[in-house]
Amino acid sequence: PGCTGSVSPLLALHMASIKCRCGAVSVAFACEKPIHQLECCCVDCYSKNVWAYKKASAPLPSGVTGVHGEGKPLDLRYWPNKLAVTGKEKLAFNRLRDDAASISMVTTCCSTLLCVDHPFYQTNAVLTFPEFCPYIGAGELPEISTRAFIKDWPVEKYAELPPKPGFYLTADGPAFEPPGPETEAACAPTFTAFANPHISADAPGETFQELLAAAGGSVESLGLPEGANSNQLKAKAALDCGPPGSLATEAS
């Protein structure tokens, strides 16, 4: 089932959803399948999920060591920005640090990270992490064909991963590996996926922004440092220590 047009009561029965670890909060999406997916190498996606698990003293999911750059990059799935939430009184919002662009929706009952908003999504989508908060009713998920923010992953560890088209951001825009038109074409959907809402305005639920406003609009800053593997940090260090180079502008 797609995510366009009005959502009928029959289709509503087939919406995918997630629940927090203790079950007090549930979020139903406006369709059954995500609208986009990526494998992400960035330090911040890793940090916000590990923080949430450690906050709850919960064991990390299988394959996640808690150390960025070990194992495999994270599975990212994006859904339309209409969320039917049960347990809204238990929602809170935070960001990794004062200058972080993304805002996480978490629960006060068990510190589950439910979803994330970022300006890049143009209020048309939210980001979720099925390895940390599994879906209910989504069925088999589409295969992920591309990677994001690949320069955050340690070079020697990245070489051990199965090859996939990937990109990272620089001050001059996205850069692609392996270079060439095939990689650019494979990564292109990421830069257009959030240009429209994918659902009609009368779809059930509330937007991330409406839920944040209803919770009082407060966003806590966790004060966490940017991960040591950050390409952005490495680029800044290069500017401080040597000839000018490209300054990465990855999203936090």
N, C-alpha and C positions, 0 to 999 in steps of 0.2 A: 504493500500500500504506500502511496505517495504522501507528501505533506502539503499538497496544494488544495485549495478550495475549502468549503465549509466541512466541518467534521460532524458526521451524522452520529446518532446514538449507537448504531451498529458498529461503525468504525471505532467509536470510543471504547468498545469492548476489547479492541485489539491494540490499544495504546501500550507502548512500553513504559516501564516505570522503574524507580529505584526506591530503596528504603535505607534509612540510617541503620547502624549496627544494632541498636536496641529495639528498632521497630516503631518508635514513637512518631517518626516523621516519614512521610512518603511523598514522592514527586512523580506525577504522571505526565509524560510528554504528549505532544499533540499528534504523534504518529507512531508507527511500529518500528521504523528503522531510522538510524541517524542520517543526517543530510550530508555529512562529510566526515572523513577520518584521516588521521595522520599517525605516524610513529614519531615521537618527539624525543630529542636528545637534550633539551634545555635543562639547565640547573634548577630553574624556578618551579617547573611542573613537578620535578622530583622533590624539591624542598617542601612545597606546600602539602603534598600527600604524606610524606614521612612525618612532618610536624603533626598532622592530624592524628596519625596512628600513635605516635609517641604521647601526644596529649591525652589520649584515651587509654594508654598502656595496653594497646591491642597488638597482637602479633602481626607482623608485616605479611602481606600476601606471598604466596609461593613464588620464588624467583626474584623477589625484591630484597636486596641485602641491606638497604638503608644507606649505602654508599654510592653516590652518583658516579657513573662510569663503569660500574660493575653490572654483570648480567646483560639485560637488553634495554633499549629505550622504551619509553612508556607508550601505551595504547591510548590515543586521544580520539574521542567521538563527540560530534557536535549535533545538537538538536535545535529545533525551532524554539524561539524565545516566548513560549507560552507554557506555563507550568501550573498544573493543578496540584496544589500542596495541601496535604493533611498534616496538622501539627504546626501551623505557621507561628504559633506563639513560642516555638522552640528554635526559631531561626536566628542566626547572628551572622555578621559579615566581617571579614578581615582582609588585610593585604600583607604581603611579606615584609615590606618596609615602607617608609614614608613616600618614596618616589616610585614604588611599584605601580604599574599601570593596571594590572588585573585585580579584581575583587572576587574573593571566594565566599560562597554561601555555605555555612557550616551549621551544625546543630549544637545547641547548648546541652542536650541530654547526654550525648556520647561522642561529641567532637567529630562526627562524620563530615567529610568534605563532600557536598552534594554536587555543586556545579560552580562554574567560574564565568565571569563576564570580563570582557576586554574591549577597549574602543575599536579594535580591528574588526570586531564582529558586527559593528554598526547597529547595535541593539536588535539584530535579527537572529542571533543564535546564542547558545550557551555551550560551554565545554564541560565534558564529563570524563571520568576515568574508570572504565569498567573493571580494571584489575583491582581497584581499591573499593569500588562501590558497584557491585554487579547489577546487571539489568534483569528485570522480570518481564517476560513476555516479548523480548526482542528477537528471539530465535537466533539463527546463525547470522553472525555479523559479516558485512562485506570485508573482503581482504584489503589490507592496507598496502598500498603500492609505493608510497613516498615517505621520506623522512624530513623532519623540520629541525632547524637549528643544529645542524650536524657538527659545527665547529665547537660546540660545548662538550662533545664526547671526546675523551682522550684519544689521540691519534692512533696509538698502538691498539687500543681496544676497539676503535671503530673499524680498523682493518680486519678484525676477527668477525665482524657482523656479516650476515648475508648481504650481497650487494643490492642496493635500491637507489633510485634517483633521489637526490636530496638537495636541500637549499639551506642557506644561512643569510643573514641580513648584514649589510654594510651601510655606511653613510651614503653610498651611491645607489642603494637599492639591493634587491636580492641577487645572490650569486649562487651558481649551481655546480654540483658535482655528481657524476662526471660532467665536465663542461660540454655544451652542445645543444642543438635544438631539440633533440629527443628528451633530454632531461628537463629542459624548460617547458616542453609541452606536457610532460608527465606531472610537473609541479604546478602548472598554470591553474588548475581548478581551485587550489587553495586561495588564490588571489581574487577569485570571483565568487566563491561559495557563499559569501555573506552579503552579497549586494542586494538581495531581496529576502522577504520574511519567510518564504516557503509555505506559509499557511495564510488563511484568510483572517481578517481582523476579528471575526466573531468566533474564532476557535476558543474552546474552553480554557480557563486558567488565567493567570496573571503573568506579566513579564517580570524578569529579574529586577528591573528598575522599580516596578510597582511594589514588589515584595520588600525591597530594600527600604523604600519610602515608608511602607506600612510598619516596618520594624523600627522606625525612628530615624532612618538615614545615617546612622552612625557606623563607621567602618574603622575597626581597630587595626592599628599598625603593630605587627608582631615584632618588629625590630630585628628580624633575622638578617644576617649578612648575606650578600650575594655569594653563591657557591664558587669555590676556588677554580673550578673548571670553566667558568664563564668566559666565553669568547669576548664578551664586552669588557670584562676586567682585563683580559690579556691585551686587548687592543689599546685600552687606556694606559696600561703599563708600558707598552711599546712607545706610545706618544711621549710618556714621561722620561723614558730612558734612552731614546734614540731618535733617528730621523722620523719625520711624520709618516704615518701610514693610515690605513683605513680604520675608522672607528666603528665598531659594530653597534647596531641599534636594536638588539633583540628585545622582544617583548618580555616584561616581567610578569 
